[in-house]
Amino acid sequence: MDLAFTPEEQQFRADIRAWVRENLPAEISHKVHNAMRLSRDDMQRWGKILGKKGWLGHAWPKAFGGPGWNSVQKHLFEEECALAGAPRVLPFGPVMVAPVIMAFGNAAQQQRFLPGIASGEVWWSQGYSEPGSGSDLASVKTRAERQGNKYIVNGQKAWTTLGQYGEWIFCLVRTSNEGKPQTGISFLLIDMKSPGVTVRPTVLLDGEAEVNEVFFDDVEVPIENLIGEENKGWTYAKHLLSHERTNIADVNRSKRELERLKRIAKLEGVYNDTRFRDEIAKLEVDVVALEMLVLRVLAAEKSGKNPLDIAGLLKIRGSEIQQRYTELMMLAAGPFALPLIQEAMEAGWQGNFPGGGTWCAPLASTYFNFRKTTIYGGSNEVQRNIVAQTVLG
């Protein structure tokens, strides 16, 4: 197994780096490197820039308008974007629902939905979790009853990330109560402008309304918005979740944030503290180990072998690393990391206050926000059970 990049791959990296440097807006990169709030326009602006190049769906095959890159090229693209300070591509459209539409949707659905996802014009949301149905998605209760050529949907989804901006939402809905719970679930695409759809923001500890509740009250959904077969949605959901958990590992963002941690430690005068440097070193070792694990998967795919079935393991390690670097940033800044003045943050204030620089202002918000990473996408406790069964045997 050779984890070194070939000269052709190194040239590919250089080409991507040059393009990103030329096309990534400097003001957006500045916000990302300093953990400042990204607006809807910021996120969608970068998505549209990628879409115009044909790279928003950078993992898509050429048959569906993607670049047709192999797994190594996709990894290099993601790494260069992250290190340059590009916003993370919102996964709900291009990374999650698009592969499901490609694999299980019919030609009409592919022609209808994929272009808007590829261009970044249409904002997608995910409707999986419900109150009482998070890691155990088989227990979803949102109901879709068939009436002629439409479904009538009633129920509630929870923790819908950035759902306040959503234009379409893909949902797991219950269409049957017969047999095992998994056998009665279907996969529906729902227009969020439909009468009966209500979005209610949920304010979190960091003061942000990043997640939302979505309510469906007698929402009419045309039958042609059903993906695949009725009651086969569990199969499609598993296909999607494999993409989500690998994406959550996000080793490239961890590499970028590790460098930010070092910058903060130096600015706060704790970088030369031996015990603090030990913690940074341990984190860096874990980031490199996670990267090696990702590269092992890529090497297997590149050689035509079956990649390791370790999506759950990548999610566990990636999410824990994300929490650790936010904790160390808080520790580096000490008491100057504590202030979290939401009104000031909304006005764009990032400091200064005596003893604490502009880099301190977002730390508490980021720390609180990242408490969720070990829960969403299937809690790490559940993922450990899955890894024990599928990897260890």
N, C-alpha and C positions, 0 to 999 in steps of 0.2 A: 504494500500500500504506500503510494507516494503522495504526500500531502503538499509537495512543492508545486507552485504554479508554473506552467510552461511559458516560454517566451511569448507565444501567441496570447495567452491569458494575461500576461503582464502588459502587453500592448493594448489589449481590450480594456484593462483597468485604466491605463493612461488616457485612452480615448474618452472613457466615461468621465474621468476626473476633469478633463479639459472642458467637456460639454457642460457638466454641472457647474463648474466655476464660471462659465460664460452665461448660463441661463438662470441660475438660482438668484432671486432678488436678494440684495445685500441686507435689506431691512428684515427680511424673513429669517435669513441665516443668523443675524444678530440676536433675534428673539429666541431662536432654538438654542444657540450656544449659551444663552444666559437664562434659560428656563422661564422666559417671559410669556405672558398669555398670548396664544395664537387665536385670532378671530376666525370666524367662519370664512371670511374672504381670504385670509392668509392661507388657510388649508386648501380651499378650493382653487385658489390662484395657482399654487404649485401643482395641484392635480391636473389642472387644465394645460399647464406648460408641458407636463409629461404626456398628457393625452394628445396634444398637438404633434409631438414627436413620435407618438405611437408606443410610448413606454409606460403609460399608467398601468396597462396590463402587461407588465414586463415578463410575467410568468406564463403568458398565454402562447399557445401554438400559432404558427403562421395561418393555419386554416381559419382562425377566428380573429385575425387582424393583429396578433401579437408579433414580437420580433423572432420568436422561435428559438430563444436562447436555451442553452443547456443549463444544468443545475449550477455549475461553477460560474458561468457568466451571470446568472441571476444573483448569486451570492456576492460577486464582485460589484455588481451594480448597486445592490442594497448597501454594501459597506461604504462605497464611495459617497453615496447620497447622505448616509448618516454622518460620516466624518466631516462632510462639508457643511453640516448644519441644516440639511433639508428637513422639512416636516415629515414625520412618518406618514406614509401613504395610508389613508383610512382604508382598512381592509374589507369593510362590509360589502362594497361593490366588487372591486377587481379581484380580491383575494378569496372571498368567501362565497358570495352567491353566484358570481360568474362561472366558476368551475362546475357548480351544480347545474346551472343552465346548460353549459356545454355538454356535460356528461349525460344528463337526464331530460333536459328540455327538448321540445320538438323544434323543427326548423323555423316555424313562425315565431316562437318565443325567442329563439336565438336572434333572429333578425330584428325583433321588436326591442329587446332589452339590452343586448350587448353593446350596440353603438353608443348609447348614452352613458354606459359604464366606462367604456374605453376612452371617451372624450373627457370624462370628469364633469360633465354637465349635470348629471342626475345624482343626487345625494341619497344613498341607501342606508337603511337602519336594519338592525337585527332584532327579531322578535322571538326569542327562545325562552329565557327565564320568566318565571311567574312567581308570585308570592307562594312559597311552599314548593316550588319546582325550580331548583337551581342546578345543582350537580346531578340531581335525579330528573332529567328531562322527560323520562318516560311517564312521569306523573302529570304532564301538562293537562290543564282543564279547559283552556280556551276552546270553544266549540264552534265547528263549522257544519251547518246543516244544509244538505243539498235540497234546493227548491228549483226544479226545472233546469234552466241553463245558468244558475248562479248558486253561490253559497251565501248563507246568512251567518255572519261571524259575531259571536258574543264572548267576552272575556277580558282578561287583563294581562299585559306583559309588564315586567319590571326590569330595572337596571338597564334600560335601553340607552346605550352610549350615544350622546349627541343626537338623540331622537328629536329634540326640538328643531333641528334643521332638516329632518328627514322628509323626503318626497315620496319614497317607496320603502316598504318594509317587507322582508321575507320572514314568514312566520311558520312555526310548528303549531298545528291545530289538531284537535281531536275530531275525527270523523266517524269513529266507531268505538263502542265499549265492549265489543266481543273479543274473546281470546286474551292473549297477553297484552299488557298496556302498550308495548312497542308496536303492535300490529294495527293499532287503530289511529295512527298519527299520519297526517298528510302535510305537504309542503306547499304553502300558498304565497303568492306575491300580491301585496295589497297596496293600492294607491292611498297614501296617507292624507290626501285631500278629500277622500270619500266621506260623505255624510255619516256621522256616528263615530268617527275616529277622534279621540281627545288625547292630547299629550300634556302631562302634568310634570314639570321639572321637580327633581328631588335634590334639595340642597345638602351637600356633604360637609364633612368636617372642615374641608379647606375653603368653604364658603362658595364653592362653584356648584352650578347645576349641570354637571357633566352628564349625569344619568337621569333617566325619566321613567315615569310610568306611562303606559299607553293603554287606553281603554277602547274597547270595541263594543258598540251598542247597535245591534241589528245592522251591521255593516254589510252591504251587498258587494260581493266579489264575483266577477264573471268566471264561469267554469274554465275558460281558456287560460286563467291565471294559476291553475293547478299545475305544478311541475310533476312530470312522470305520472304514476298511477296513484289513485286514491288508496290510502292506508299503507303506502310504501315510504312515507316520509322519514321514517327512522333510518332507513338505509341511506337516504340522501343526507340526513343530518350527520351521520357518522363520517361520510365523505367530506363534508364541510368542516367538521371539528378537527380532522387531522390537519387541515390547512391552518385553522385558528391556533392550535396549540403549538405548532412549529413556529408560527409567526410571533406568538407571545414570547418565545425565548429571546428574540431581539438582541442577539449578541452584539450586533454592530452599534446599536445605541449604547449598550453597556461600555463598549470600548471608548466611545466618545465621552460619556459621562465620567468614566474613570479619569480621563485627562482633565475634565472640569473639576473633579474632586481634588486633583493635585494642585490645580491653579488656586482653588479656594484655600487649601491648606497652606500654600505659600503666602498668599495674601493675608491670611490670619496669623501667620507666624508660628504655625504648629508643624510645618513640614519636617523640620529638623528634630522634632521630638521622636526619640527612638521607638517608643511604644506605639505612637500614632503611625509612624512609618511601617511598623510591623503589620498593623491592620490594613493599610493600603496594599502592602505586599501580598498579604493573604488574599485580599480581594482580587488583585491582579492575577495571581496564580489561578484562581477559580474562573476568571474571565477567559484566560488562555485555555484552560481545560475545557470550558464550554465551547470555545471556538474550535478546538481540536475534535470535539465530539461532532460538531456540525460538519467539519471537513471530512471526517470519516464517512458520514452519511453521503456527502457529495462525491467522495471518491468511489463509493460503492455504486452510486447511480451512474457515474461517468464510465465505469468499467462494465456496465450492463448487469451488475449483480443486484440482488434484492437488497435495498437499503435496510438498515436496522430499524425495527419497529419501536422507535423510542420517542415518539412525539410527546408522550406524557412526561418522560424524563427530561426532555429539553424544556418543557414548560415549567417543571419543578425547579430546576437549577436556574433557569433564566429569570423567573419571577423572584426567587430568593436573592439573587445578585442585585436586581433592581432595588429591592428594599434595603439591602446593605449599603449601597452607595449613597442613598438618600440619608440613611442614618449617620454615616460618616461625615457627610457634608454638614449636617446639623451639629455634630460633635465638634467639627473643626471651627465652626462659627461661634459655638458656645451660646451665651445669652443673647447675642445679636441675631441669632436665628429665630428667636421666639416671636417677635412682633408679626402679627398677621392682621393688617388693617385692610379689610376688604374694600372699603370705599376708596382708600388711597390706591390700592392695586388697580381698581377699575378705572381710576383716573390716569393710570400709567406711571404712578410713582414707584421708583425702584431704590429708594434711599434718598439722600445720605443722612445718616445720623451719627453722632459722635461715637467713634470706635468701630462702627460697622459700615462697610462699603456697600455699593449697589448690588454686589453679588449675594448679599445676605437676605435681601427682601423676599425672594421667591422660595427660600428654603423650607419654611414651615409648610407652605401650601403644597409643595412637591412631596414632602415627607408624608403628610396626611393622605394625599391622593394615592400614593403608592402602597398604602396599607391594603389596597384591594387586590394587588396583583396575584397574591397566592390564593385568591378565592375565585375570581372570574375565570371563565373558560374551563370550568371543572376544578373544584378546590384541590389543593395539593394533597390533602389527605386521601381524596378519592383517586387522584392520579397515582399515588404510591400503591394503592391496591391494584390498579390496572397494570402498572409496571411489574408488580410482583407476579401477576397471573400470566402476562403475555411475554415478558422478557426473561424472568427468572424461572418460570414454569412451576 
